[in-house]
Amino acid sequence: VQYRINFDAPDRSNPMGKSISLHLRPWQKAIYDSEYTKKRIVALGGDEASTRLARKTLVKAARQTEKSTGLGNKLWTFISMLSNICALYVTSAGLNMQEFADERVDNTLRISPRLKQFVGGFVNYNRFFKRLKRNNSRIVMRSAHLNANRVRGIAADVLAIDEIQDFVMANIPVITATLNNSELPFGAITLFSGTPLTFDNPIEQIWSKRSTKNLWLIPCDRCNHPNFP
């Protein structure tokens, strides 16, 4: 699923909260639109063919860069646009899971009349399990630090692992196995995010061995020299 959102458009129908603006966060647009379905390639004989891309995104960034907010908005997008899917959010600590449930899921729906009109709210209320009225899609939230027992048995189509640097590396394959039975046409979607803290943790291993290592360059206001953070 490719999706485009006009983040800079003001939402004058929302008196309770401000609309999302990426004016000072230009790098976020690429992150929000990172899970492409197809890539057209030209074969040696000049014939065009379609190949699948691994729909995986890793965001390795500092604190207060809207990583969890981005995950919440992307999960909202997927469950709103796709029927009968499960989006699984996993974090390392129970307090982080509660914060995500309250602020990135419940509060987003509460302050957005446009989203509430589109999705129709939830069928029944559970703090860490939300099912939409309109299309039967759902968000499941779990915490898994020392082991992955709390995610076993969940069949997901979209997986978001937050604060991945705090996880035990051996547990990550167990968590990603929740995507094995996904029937999304172009494959399941995986989202990782976190702050490194050290050079010996899962986010560093994934970034160094299985990532494209894209960096966002920030030009100097005076000399325009590009710097990476």
N, C-alpha and C positions, 0 to 999 in steps of 0.2 A: 504494500500500500504506500503510495506516495501522497503526501499531503503538504499543502502550502497554506500558511496562515499569515494574514496581514497583521503582524504584531504591532505595527506602528499606528494602526487606526484607532482613534479614541472610542471608547465604549461609553457613550453618554447615557445609556440605559442602566448603567450600574452605579447607583448612588452610594453603595456600601464599600466598594473597593475600587482601586485603580485597575485599569486594563493593563495587560502585559505590554511592556515596551522594551525593545532591545536596542534602543538608540545608543546607549552607552555600552552595550554588550554585543558588538557585531559578530563575534565568534560564535555566539549561541545559535545563530540561524543555521549554520552548517551542522551543528549538533542536533537541532530539532529535525532536520531533514536528512538524516544520515542513513536510514534504512531503505535502500533502494531495492526494487524487485528484480529488475533485469538490467543487463548491460549489453548493448549491441556491439558485436565485434565483427571484423571483416576477416574471413578465412584466407588462406594462402591463394586459393583460386579466385578470390574476389567476391565470393558468396558471403552474404550476411548471415549471421547466426546469432542466436540468443544464448547467453550463459547466465547461470545463477550466481549471484553474489552471496557470500556469507553475511547474513543480516545481523552483524554483531558490532556493537559500539562500546568502546572503552573511553571513559572521560577521566583523565588523571589531572587533577587541578587542585588549587589551594582551597583554603576554607573560604566560606561566604562567596562562592561563585555560582550559586543557584543550581548545584548538582541535584539535590533532592527535589527541588522545585521542578527542574527539567524532567526528572523521572516521573513525577506525579502528572505533569501535563501530558507527557507522551503516553502514559498508561491510560489517562482519560481519553486521549485521541483514539487509541486502538480499540478500547471497549465501546466507545461511542460509534465508531464507523464499522466495526466488524461484529456480526451477530454470533452468539453462542460460543464465545471464546473465553479463556481463563487467562488473566494477567496475574502473575505471581510476583509479589514484592518481598524480598528477603533482605534483612539487615542483621547486624551482628548483636545488637542489644535490644532488649524489650522496650526501653525508654525511647529509642529511635523509632521503633515500630509504632508506638503510641503517638509520637509527634507526627509521623507521616500520616497516620490514620486521621488525626484531628485536623491538621493544617493543610496537607496536600490533597486529601480526599474529601473529607466532610466540609471543610471551610471553603474549598474551591467551589463546590456545588452550592453552598449557602450564599456566597456573595456574587454568584454569576447567574442572573436571571436568564441569560441567553443559553447557557449550558443546561440549566434546569428545564427550560422549555424543550430543548432538543432531546435530552435523555429521559425525561419523565421521572427522575428520582429512583429510589430503590424499592424493591419488592418488600423486603423485610430488613430490619435493622440489626446488624451485628457489628461490633466495633472493628473487627478485623476480617470481616467477610461481607462484601457488598455485591448485590446482584441488581442489574438495571431492569426497570420495568419494560422498557421498549423492546430490547433485543436479547434478553437473557444472558448477556455477557457479564462477567464478574471480575472483581479484584479480590485476591486473597493475600493477606499480609502475615508474614511469619518472621521470627527471629531465630537465628542459628549461629551460635558462636563456636562452641567446642565440638558440637556434633550436628548432624543434619537430620536428626530423627523427626523434627517437627515439620519437615517438608516431604517426607516419604509418603507416597500414595497420592500426591497431588498431580493431576495431569494438566499441564499448562501449555499455552501457545506463545505467551510472551513472558520472559523472565527478566526481572530487574534486581540486580544485587547492588545494594548501597553500602558504602564504607567497606569495600571489599578488602582493603588492607588489613582489617581486623579478623578476617576469616582464617581458619586452618586450611591450607592449600589442598589437603587430601579430601576435604569435604566438598569442594567446589564441583568435581565431577558428579558427586551424588546429587547435588542440587540441580545441576544442568540436565541430569537424567529425567527431570520432570517434563522436559520438552520432547522426549523420545517419541511419543504418540501423537504429536501435533499434526493436524491435517491442513494447516495453512497452505495455500497453493504454492507459495514460493519458499516454504520453510519457516521454522520458528524464528522468533526475534529475541535476541539476547542483549541486555544493556548492563554494563558494568560501570561503576563510578566510585571514586574515592580520593583520598589525599594520602600520598605515599608515606610520610613520616620517617621511614627508614628505607634502606636499599635492600632489605631482606624481608619481603612480604609478598603476598599474591599479586598485588597491583603492579609491582615492579617486574615480577616474572612474566605476567601476561603482556605487559607493555613491551618488554625487551625481546620476547620470543615469539609473540603471536599478534603483534600490532604493526600497523603501517607507520607508527611514530610521527604522525602529523603534528606540527607545532603551529601555534598562532603567533605571528610576528606583529609586534606593536611598534609603529613608527614614532620616533621622537617628534614632539610638537615643534621643535626649533629647527633641527637639521634634517629631519625625515629619515634618519638612520634606523633601519629595522632592528628591533631587539626582541629576543624571546624571553618570556618571564622565567 
